[in-house]
Amino acid sequence: MLLTLTTTHRPATDLGYLLVKNPAYTQSFPLSFGKAHVFYPEATDERCTAALLLDVDPVDLVRGRGAGEPGTLAQYVNDRPYVASSFLSVAIAQVFGSALGGKCRDRPELADAPIPLSATIEALPCRGGEALLRRLFEPLGYEVAAERLPLDEAFPEWGQSAYLRVSLARTCRLRELLAHLYVLVPVLDDKKHYYVGDAEVDNLLAKGKGWLAEHPEREAIALRYLKHSRPLFRAALARLVADDEASPEEAEDEKAAPEDRGEARISLDEARREAVVAALRRAEARSVLDLGCGEGKLLKRLVDERVFERVAGADVSMRSLEIAKNRLRLDDLPDKQRRRIQLFQASVTYRDARFSGYDAATLVEVIEHVDLSRLGALTRSVFEHARPRVVLVTTPNAEYNALFEGLPRGALRHGDHRFEWTRAEFHAFCEGVAAAHGYAVEHLPIGPMDPSLGAPTQMAIFTREGGAGGAGGTSSTNGAGGGEAQDGGAGGAGSALAQATEVAS
């Protein structure tokens, strides 16, 4: 099993400092499954290559196992000693641990410097073929070259194998390249040689920090890396979304600034909460689940209303849940009061038994943060599986954006919004959801009304047909603006109408 790392950064022998391995020597390292050898086939100022050669001992793989254990023979007769796999990931972590962690004691500035790098893996299992290989590495900026290896060069009639000789080239920091290899090599192999548990979720998120949350194949990566364990996959994905949305304080404040500046002038935040609470009271809801509860502003308002006997908040961001917990002062409440409130981490796009059993569910400024391709999963999770009697959904009215000072034409109110809909587009989505899942829907405007553009926020009140009580509210014509919605609203909302109708049904 051979991996080579090459740079043409000058002086190229700086690679030795980054790897903490002197190019003048050959070094060997014991591993639980054999030995790793590091040597430099070339080391000049113009070009330097470091080779990591793994000598996997198949006897070590099974030493100590009982003779009658199944699969023992397969540990002796397989491709593991020859192809890149999770063994290579372990070797990278143990042999190149400092470089993987972004540390360089003697030349610390090198660790943060993007340099031209290439990696070649002599034999890589690609269960999914070259197409999957490219889908994994090309979005990360790599130039990918792949050559299918024959089963045996001496017998060409046997045909091609499932293995590729792969070369990857990119200008980046060495730790980025090593982290990508650490995660994606076992993903391509679709196997792990060790037990995968909760700790492996932490490992995936640590090595995937800064790139995995935005990767277009992040779900496939997480599922394969975690050996197709659905519970671990769901946990990892929820935390990935949380990490994606809960960016560092400075970035989060910067993203929120356009929305805050535009909407603070008319106190939309408070107006939304008051409208939602009023609708819940009219619906005679006694238990409420706030999906995407964020920092708990609505939860605090609900808890202050004694009519709501049970209140719960769910969010993918642990950081937001901690803020909500502090806002509610859960640790200081009497036991009876504390039992009214529940907070838990969950993603609304995944079916969760904890969502069931509430009179009402709220999605306040949530759907616009979800990719259009995932809205179908959200609606099934809420309307098909949880099925509360009442569901309240609020979202921006894209038409009203023209009235916000300082918001460029066509821009979204918030840096994390995936879309913003016109009234007609939101109505089409809601009508599709209601028809598909047995709900009636009414619409309410929230905030000051403009004669032609409507209100800044639009709210839909879904009531399950056959359920007791009503949500009240205003008919859809009151805040919809009917046919006045135009294509080409903020965020490309014109094209979203067809997609919204499709995902709703």
ChimeraX attribute file (.defattr): number of C-alpha atoms within 10 A of each C-alpha:
attribute: neighborCount
match mode: 1-to-1
recipient: residues
	/A:1	21
	/A:2	19
	/A:3	21
	/A:4	19
	/A:5	22
	/A:6	22
	/A:7	26
	/A:8	19
	/A:9	18
	/A:10	15
	/A:11	14
	/A:12	20
	/A:13	24
	/A:14	21
	/A:15	28
	/A:16	17
	/A:17	19
	/A:18	26
	/A:19	22
	/A:20	18
	/A:21	18
	/A:22	18
	/A:23	23
	/A:24	10
	/A:25	9
	/A:26	12
	/A:27	13
	/A:28	14
	/A:29	13
	/A:30	13
	/A:31	18
	/A:32	12
	/A:33	19
	/A:34	17
	/A:35	15
	/A:36	22
	/A:37	17
	/A:38	22
	/A:39	20
	/A:40	21
	/A:41	11
	/A:42	16
	/A:43	21
	/A:44	14
	/A:45	14
	/A:46	13
	/A:47	16
	/A:48	23
	/A:49	23
	/A:50	24
	/A:51	19
	/A:52	23
	/A:53	18
	/A:54	25
	/A:55	17
	/A:56	19
	/A:57	16
	/A:58	18
	/A:59	13
	/A:60	14
	/A:61	16
	/A:62	18
	/A:63	11
	/A:64	8
	/A:65	10
	/A:66	9
	/A:67	10
	/A:68	7
	/A:69	9
	/A:70	9
	/A:71	9
	/A:72	16
	/A:73	12
	/A:74	11
	/A:75	14
	/A:76	16
	/A:77	10
	/A:78	11
	/A:79	13
	/A:80	17
	/A:81	18
	/A:82	15
	/A:83	23
	/A:84	26
	/A:85	27
	/A:86	25
	/A:87	24
	/A:88	22
	/A:89	20
	/A:90	15
	/A:91	23
	/A:92	21
	/A:93	16
	/A:94	15
	/A:95	22
	/A:96	19
	/A:97	17
	/A:98	18
	/A:99	24
	/A:100	24
	/A:101	16
	/A:102	20
	/A:103	20
	/A:104	17
	/A:105	13
	/A:106	10
	/A:107	11
	/A:108	13
	/A:109	11
	/A:110	19
	/A:111	22
	/A:112	14
	/A:113	12
	/A:114	15
	/A:115	19
	/A:116	17
	/A:117	21
	/A:118	22
	/A:119	22
	/A:120	19
	/A:121	21
	/A:122	19
	/A:123	21
	/A:124	26
	/A:125	24
	/A:126	20
	/A:127	16
	/A:128	12
	/A:129	14
	/A:130	21
	/A:131	10
	/A:132	14
	/A:133	23
	/A:134	16
	/A:135	13
	/A:136	22
	/A:137	19
	/A:138	14
	/A:139	14
	/A:140	18
	/A:141	12
	/A:142	19
	/A:143	14
	/A:144	17
	/A:145	15
	/A:146	17
	/A:147	13
	/A:148	16
	/A:149	17
	/A:150	17
	/A:151	15
	/A:152	12
	/A:153	11
	/A:154	8
	/A:155	9
	/A:156	10
	/A:157	10
	/A:158	11
	/A:159	11
	/A:160	14
	/A:161	12
	/A:162	16
	/A:163	23
	/A:164	23
	/A:165	16
	/A:166	19
	/A:167	19
	/A:168	19
	/A:169	20
	/A:170	20
	/A:171	16
	/A:172	17
	/A:173	20
	/A:174	27
	/A:175	23
	/A:176	21
	/A:177	22
	/A:178	23
	/A:179	23
	/A:180	19
	/A:181	22
	/A:182	24
	/A:183	22
	/A:184	23
	/A:185	24
	/A:186	26
	/A:187	26
	/A:188	24
	/A:189	20
	/A:190	21
	/A:191	18
	/A:192	16
	/A:193	11
	/A:194	8
	/A:195	8
	/A:196	15
	/A:197	13
	/A:198	12
	/A:199	9
	/A:200	15
	/A:201	19
	/A:202	13
	/A:203	12
	/A:204	20
	/A:205	20
	/A:206	12
	/A:207	20
	/A:208	22
	/A:209	16
	/A:210	13
	/A:211	16
	/A:212	22
	/A:213	20
	/A:214	15
	/A:215	17
	/A:216	13
	/A:217	15
	/A:218	16
	/A:219	17
	/A:220	15
	/A:221	22
	/A:222	28
	/A:223	20
	/A:224	20
	/A:225	27
	/A:226	26
	/A:227	18
	/A:228	16
	/A:229	14
	/A:230	12
	/A:231	12
	/A:232	21
	/A:233	21
	/A:234	17
	/A:235	17
	/A:236	22
	/A:237	22
	/A:238	22
	/A:239	23
	/A:240	24
	/A:241	16
	/A:242	21
	/A:243	19
	/A:244	19
	/A:245	16
	/A:246	18
	/A:247	13
	/A:248	10
	/A:249	9
	/A:250	8
	/A:251	12
	/A:252	14
	/A:253	12
	/A:254	13
	/A:255	16
	/A:256	14
	/A:257	15
	/A:258	21
	/A:259	16
	/A:260	17
	/A:261	15
	/A:262	19
	/A:263	18
	/A:264	12
	/A:265	10
	/A:266	13
	/A:267	12
	/A:268	18
	/A:269	17
	/A:270	14
	/A:271	14
	/A:272	22
	/A:273	18
	/A:274	16
	/A:275	18
	/A:276	23
	/A:277	18
	/A:278	15
	/A:279	20
	/A:280	28
	/A:281	17
	/A:282	14
	/A:283	21
	/A:284	18
	/A:285	23
	/A:286	16
	/A:287	20
	/A:288	25
	/A:289	27
	/A:290	24
	/A:291	21
	/A:292	25
	/A:293	26
	/A:294	24
	/A:295	22
	/A:296	25
	/A:297	16
	/A:298	23
	/A:299	24
	/A:300	16
	/A:301	13
	/A:302	24
	/A:303	19
	/A:304	11
	/A:305	11
	/A:306	9
	/A:307	14
	/A:308	18
	/A:309	16
	/A:310	21
	/A:311	22
	/A:312	23
	/A:313	27
	/A:314	24
	/A:315	24
	/A:316	27
	/A:317	25
	/A:318	20
	/A:319	16
	/A:320	21
	/A:321	22
	/A:322	15
	/A:323	15
	/A:324	22
	/A:325	20
	/A:326	14
	/A:327	14
	/A:328	21
	/A:329	12
	/A:330	17
	/A:331	10
	/A:332	10
	/A:333	11
	/A:334	9
	/A:335	10
	/A:336	8
	/A:337	13
	/A:338	16
	/A:339	13
	/A:340	14
	/A:341	19
	/A:342	14
	/A:343	20
	/A:344	15
	/A:345	18
	/A:346	25
	/A:347	23
	/A:348	26
	/A:349	17
	/A:350	18
	/A:351	19
	/A:352	14
	/A:353	10
	/A:354	13
	/A:355	22
	/A:356	17
	/A:357	14
	/A:358	20
	/A:359	21
	/A:360	25
	/A:361	29
	/A:362	25
	/A:363	21
	/A:364	22
	/A:365	19
	/A:366	18
	/A:367	23
	/A:368	19
	/A:369	18
	/A:370	16
	/A:371	12
	/A:372	16
	/A:373	12
	/A:374	14
	/A:375	22
	/A:376	18
	/A:377	17
	/A:378	20
	/A:379	24
	/A:380	22
	/A:381	21
	/A:382	24
	/A:383	22
	/A:384	16
	/A:385	16
	/A:386	20
	/A:387	23
	/A:388	24
	/A:389	24
	/A:390	30
	/A:391	25
	/A:392	22
	/A:393	19
	/A:394	25
	/A:395	25
	/A:396	26
	/A:397	27
	/A:398	32
	/A:399	25
	/A:400	20
	/A:401	25
	/A:402	16
	/A:403	12
	/A:404	17
	/A:405	12
	/A:406	10
	/A:407	16
	/A:408	13
	/A:409	12
	/A:410	16
	/A:411	18
	/A:412	22
	/A:413	26
	/A:414	19
	/A:415	16
	/A:416	15
	/A:417	17
	/A:418	16
	/A:419	24
	/A:420	28
	/A:421	29
	/A:422	31
	/A:423	31
	/A:424	20
	/A:425	27
	/A:426	27
	/A:427	24
	/A:428	17
	/A:429	23
	/A:430	25
	/A:431	20
	/A:432	18
	/A:433	26
	/A:434	20
	/A:435	13
	/A:436	15
	/A:437	19
	/A:438	16
	/A:439	23
	/A:440	17
	/A:441	24
	/A:442	21
	/A:443	26
	/A:444	23
	/A:445	25
	/A:446	24
	/A:447	20
	/A:448	13
	/A:449	14
	/A:450	13
	/A:451	9
	/A:452	11
	/A:453	21
	/A:454	25
	/A:455	24
	/A:456	23
	/A:457	24
	/A:458	26
	/A:459	27
	/A:460	23
	/A:461	27
	/A:462	27
	/A:463	26
	/A:464	21
	/A:465	15
	/A:466	10
	/A:467	12
	/A:468	13
	/A:469	14
	/A:470	20
	/A:471	23
	/A:472	17
	/A:473	20
	/A:474	14
	/A:475	12
	/A:476	18
	/A:477	12
	/A:478	14
	/A:479	22
	/A:480	24
	/A:481	18
	/A:482	12
	/A:483	8
	/A:484	14
	/A:485	21
	/A:486	14
	/A:487	17
	/A:488	16
	/A:489	26
	/A:490	23
	/A:491	19
	/A:492	18
	/A:493	24
	/A:494	19
	/A:495	14
	/A:496	22
	/A:497	19
	/A:498	13
	/A:499	16
	/A:500	24
	/A:501	19
	/A:502	16
	/A:503	19
	/A:504	22
	/A:505	17
